[in-house]
Structure formats: C-alpha cells, structure tokens
Amino acid sequence: MSLARDIGWRSGEAYALGTLGFTLFTLGHYGQGLAARKQSLEVAEAIEHPQWMAGGHIFLGQIYTELLALAEAEAHLKEGLALAKQVGSSWFTWVGAGGLASVYIWQGDLDAAEKLLVDAPETWQPSLFATRLAQIELALARQDGVGMLELLREILNIVAPPELAIGAVMFLKGPALTLQGQALTLQGRWAEAEQVLRQVAGLYETHGICHHRLWRIYLALGEAYQAASQAERAAEAFNAARAHIQTLASAIEDEALAENFRRRATAMIPPAQPLTLRQAAKQEFGGLTRRERQVAAVVAQGLSNQEIAHELVVSVKTVEAHVTRILSKLGFSSRAQIAAWAVDKGLASAPQDLDSR
C-alpha cells in the first residue's frame, strides 16, 4: 500500500487497501477493517476506476451483511452490482448478486433473492461461489436439506492451492461447512451436524480467524441439539453464541452499528427456557442424576457397594458404575470425598426417595 502511494499507483493503492480491510476484518479488527474498505472505495471513486468502485461497494456490502446492518449492506450491494454490470465484469456481477440475495434472505424476501439467482449458470466455476452460497441459504430458508447438500457438494470439493493461507481457505469453506451442518440438522442427522459444526468452530478458534462467524456456528449447533431434544447442550451452545455476539459487538467501534448488531443477532437465539425442577436439582448437585445423588447419600453412611446394592435393590455392578460416574462428574478420587460432599450438600441427612427416574 505504501509503495503504491509512493509511486502514485492509485488503483494499486485501492486494491491494497481493500485486501488490508479483508484481512483485518477476518482477524477480528472490525473497525479497522471497515475503515480500510471505505478508504479503498474512496480512492477508487477519486480516480473513477469503475471496476474497483464496483468491488468496493460489493465488499463493503458483505461486511455490513456480516454485521447485520442490512440497509447499508443493501445500498452498497445494489450500487456495486449496477456498476459491475455496467463494466461487464461477470465475476463482480455474480459476487454482487450473491451478496444482495443473502441480504434479501436475511430480510425474509425469498422471492427477491430467487429472482437474483435464477440466471446463475449451472456449471460450477469459482466466480459463482457467492451465488452458490446464497442459493444454499435460500434452500435453508425453505427447509430443503436435500437441496442444500446437493448444492454444497461442489463447494466442499474445492481443493485449495497449498500457498493459500488458512484464513483464506476458511473464509471460503467455513460458511459452506456451517451450512452443511444446518443441512444435516434438517435431515435429522444430528451427530453428523454436531461433528461438522464443532470442526469449523475449532478451526476458527485455533487459528484466530473469522471470529464474526462463530456466533452463527454456535447458534446452528444449539439448533441441532434442540432438534435432537438435548436441551442442556442446546442451552450451552446458545450461551456460547450470546458470548460471541457480545465479544464481536464490543469490537465494533461505531456504537450504533454495534448496538444494531447485538440486538439483531441476539433476537435470533431462542430465549433461555426455565429449568425444570429435575434440571435445577441436577445443576445444583454437580450434574448428578437423582439416582447418583441417592448413591452418594448412602456412600456417606459408610455402606459398602454390596450393602448399597441391597439398599437400592440393584446389582453390585450397577452401584460400581454409579460410583465411578459420581467420582468423574465431581472430579473426586475417593469415596471419602463423595461422603464429605454429600454431607456438605445435605444429602446424607435428607430422606432418600428410591425412585430412580
């Protein structure tokens, strides 16, 4: 960028600023990334470079979409798409169309999104990446898991060249993997969905990239757990999504933009459900089930496994399994620790209901 300025290469400066904006945003420096993208567009407009102006508007629109500033995103993407068509840039045309279709999907206008995507070539080519993602998002909005997986096949088979940085690879494949997890959820393949979503979240977190997408991954993970009737794990994933929303919002320097993002993103997460009496008791007692609490209470009375088995009318092996799980959940290594814990929690002196439900 400095070299481009020194030699007066303004189009190179615009390109370098745009690349810098992408990198900064990917690494979580949202304010700086947005500022660099705006500077790139300003330079392109100053030298009246129509192609970089088209790209500037389109990429700004993509950033605003990630931040859920949908009105700003729509305005920039419409301007960029019009310029791209004017200069005959097929690449920017399809990137812009895909970005604008995504905004329409966020806004719930699925017909408008479909009209933008209907003319997209069927034969796969890299310039269609943004439009393919939008087509998959449209299928998601229509709850079409089969259609999503069919469209995802081409994207997920992309082999990135070895010189491409992990950030660029995940910028391309990360959203596709997230959508794959959501498609698997729609098909009731919850274990596969969990594996895919945790994989992509782990890659982002390990490499410190694309933090702005983590909240959507954990939201999708929570929805998978919720569909699988795993309420506690769903709540954990939704809480993680909320935490990432707060982290992202705190890194957005524009207060109005940050508040808009926080409000919109949080509204997408199902409200926390009040705990049932059983869930509350389990949470209070270190995750122990009712039966495990019963066993802990009897352990505190100094009974052997054989005696506990007789007391609870179960086999000795069942008692041994309960004791092993109790030690694991509480992080203990001895029965004496279980006994002390049960006394501290008031379990040893409380009447024990032997119902194992």
N, C-alpha and C positions, 0 to 999 in steps of 0.2 A: 504494500500500500504506500509506504514512504517512498520507495523507488519510483512508483508510478507518478506520485506527486512531483518528485524531483525532476523527472524528465517531461513533465507536462502531459502525461498519458492519462487523460481524464476517464476514458472508457475503461482502462485498466484499473484505475482507482475505484470506479463504481463497482467493478467486478470483485475487487479485493475486499471492499467494504461489505459487499453482500455475503461473501464467503466468511468473513470475520463474524458477521451477525449470526449466520447459521451456526458457526462453531460455538460462539458464546452462549447462544440460546440452548444448544444441545447440552452444554456443560452446566446449565442452571443459572447463568448470569442473564436473567431475563431483561432487566432494564437496559444493560449494555448491549445485548443482542438486538433488542428492538431499536435502540438508538442508532446502531451501526446500519441496520437495514434502512432506516429512514434517511440517513446520510447518503447511502448508496443511491436511493431513489432521487434525492435532491441533486446529486452530481449528474445522474442520467438525464434529469429534466433540464439542468443547466446547459448541457451540451446537446440537448434534443436528440438523444440516442433512443429511438423508439423500441428497439428490442430490449435494452436494459431497463427502459421505463416499464415495459410490459412485465418483465421479470421482477422488477422492484415491487410493483403493485401486487403481483401474484404471491410473492414470498412474504410480503407484509401481511397479506390476507391470510396466509397459512398460519403465521404467528398469532394473529388476532383470533383465529379459529381455535388454536390450542388454548388461548386464554379466555375463551368463551365470550369474547367481545364481538358478537355476531353481526351487529350493524356495521361496525368498522370493517370487519372481515368481508362482508358482502360488497361494500362500496369499493374496496381495493380490488377484489377479485373480478368484479364486473368491469372495472376500468382496465385492469390488466388483460382480461380476456378479449375485450374490444380491441386493444392495441395489438395483441398477438394475432388476431385475425386480420387486422389492417396490414401488418407487415408480412403476413403469410408464414408465420412461424408455427409449424404443426406441433412442435414439442411444447412450446409455451401455451398453445391453444388447448392441448389435452391436459396439461398440468392445471391450467386455469379452470377448465371445465370441471375437472375432478374436485378441485378445491371449492368451487362455488356450489357444486352438487352436495358436497359434505355439509356446507353451511345450510342449505335448504333442508337437508335431512335433520340437522340439529333443530331447525325451526319447525319441523313437522310437516313441511311442504314436500311430500314424497313425489307428487306428480311433477312439480317443477324440476326436481332432481332427475327424474326419469327422462324428461324432455332433453335435458342437457347431455345425458349419457347415451341416448338411443342411437346416435350416429357413430359411436365409438367403434373402430374396426374390431372385428372378431379375432383376427390373427394377432397373437401376442407380440409386443415389442416393448422395450424398456420405457419409451416415451409415454406408454399407456399406464404406467404404474399408478399415478394419482387417480385416473379414471377407474381402474380396476378396484382400487381400494374403495372408492365411492360406490361402485356397483355392489361390492360386498357389504358395505354399510347399509345400502338400500335393502339388500336381501335380509340383513339383520333386523332392520326396522319392520320388515314384513314377516319376521319369524320364519324365514326359509333357510334352515340349517343345511339342507342338502345343496341348495343353490350356492350357499356361501362356500362350502368345501370344494365344489366344482370350480368356482372362480379362483379360489385360493391356490389350487394345485400349481398353476403356472408361476405365481409369485414365490411360493415356498420352494420351488425347484431352482430358483436363481442361484447360480454359483458365483459368489463374489470373487473378483481377482485378488490374489494374495497381497497386493500392495495397498488394497483399500483398508483404511483404518476401521477398527471395531466400531467406532462411533457412527461412521457412515453406513456400515453393514447393518447395525441395529436400527439406525434411522429408517432404513428401507424395510427390514424384515420384522422389526419389533411390532409395528402396528398390525402386520399380517398375522403374526403369531397370536397376538391378543384376540384378533377376530376369529382365528382358528379355535381358540379356547371357548369363545362365545358360541361358535357354531356347534362345537361338541356338547356344550351345555344344552342347547336347543334339542339335540338328539338324545339327551338323557345319558350321555357318555361322560359322567361326572368325574370319574377317576382320571380319564384322559385329559379332560378340561383342566383339572387341578394341576396335572403334571406340566402341561404346556404353559399355563399362566404363571406358575411358580418358576419355570425355567426362564421365561423372558424377564420377569421381575428380578430374578437373581442376576441375570446378565447386566441389566441396567444398574443395579445396586453395586455389583462387583466392580464395574468399570467406571462408575460415577458419571453416567451419561443419561440423557433423556429423562431427567427427573420429572419433567412436566407430564409424562405419560404414566407414571407409577400409580397415581390415584385411580386412573381408569382401569388399570390391570387389577388392582385390589378390589375395585367395585365389581368387575367381572368375576373375580374369584369368589367374592361374597355371594353374588347371584348364583354361581354354580353350587356353592354349599347350601344356599337357601333352597334351590330346586331339589337338592338331594336330601332335604329335611335334616340338615346338620346345623341346627340353629346357633349353637355356641361358636362353631368355627365360622359361620357366616358373620356373626357379630364381631368376631376378631378381625376378619378381613375388612368389614365396613369401617371399623375403628381405625385400621391402618390406612384406609382410603381417606378418612377425615384428617388424619395426621399429615398425610402427604399434601392434601389440599391446603392446610394451614401453612406448611413449610413453603409451598410454592407461592401462596398469596403473600407471605411475609417477604419474599424476594422480589416482588413486583413493586417498583419504586412509585409508580403512579397510584395514589391511594384509591381513586375512583375505579381504576381498572382492576386493582387488587380486590376491592370490595365486591365488584360485579362478579369476578371470577369465583370468589369464595361463596357468594350467595347462590349462583347458578350451579356450581359443582356440588355443593352440599345438598341442594334440593334433589339431586339425582339419587342420593343414598337413602334407602329405606330407613325410616325412623327406628331408633332402638326400641325393641319390644320389652315390656316389663318382664322381669324374671318370674317364673312360676315359683311356688314355694319350694318345690324339689330342686330347681336350678339354684335358687338363693341359698339353700342349705348346702348344696354341693360346692358352691363358690366359697361359702364361709368356712367349710371344713377341708380346704386344700384340694378340692376336686374329688374327694372320696364319695363313692356312692353310698346309699343308705346301708346296704349290706356290709360294705367295708367299714363304715362307722360302727356298726354293730360288732364286727370282729375286733376293731381297735378297742372298743369299750371292754370286751371280755378279756383281751390281752392284758389290759390294765388291772384286771382282777387276779393276774398271775396264773391263769389256766394254761395248760399245755395244749398243743394242737389237737390231741386226742380228746381232751376234755371239751375244747371249744366245739369240735365236730359233734360231740354228743349233745352239747347245749343247744346248738343251732340246727341240729338234725340234718347235717350234711356230711360228706365224706372228708377224711383227713386230707386228701389231695386238694379238695376244694378250699379248705382252710389254708393250706400251704400257699395256694395260688393267691388267695386274698391277702395274706400277709406279705407276699412278695410285691404285689401291686401297691399296697399301702406304703411299704418301705420306699418304693420307686417314686410314687407321687409326692411323698413328703420329704424325700431326699435324706432319709434316715438309713442307718446301717445296723440297728439293733432293736430288739423287742422292747428293751428298757426305754428307748427314745419314744417308741409308739405309746407305751404306757404313760410316760410323763406328759406327752402331748394330749392324750385322751383325758387325763385328769385336768390339765390346764383348760381344755375346751369344755369341761363339764360333762363329758360323755360317760365317764366312769360311774358317776353318781346318778345319771339320768336313767329313768326306766327305759328299757330297750324293747322296741316293737320288733318282733322277729319276722315280720312280713318283709320278704326280700325284694319287693317290687322296686 
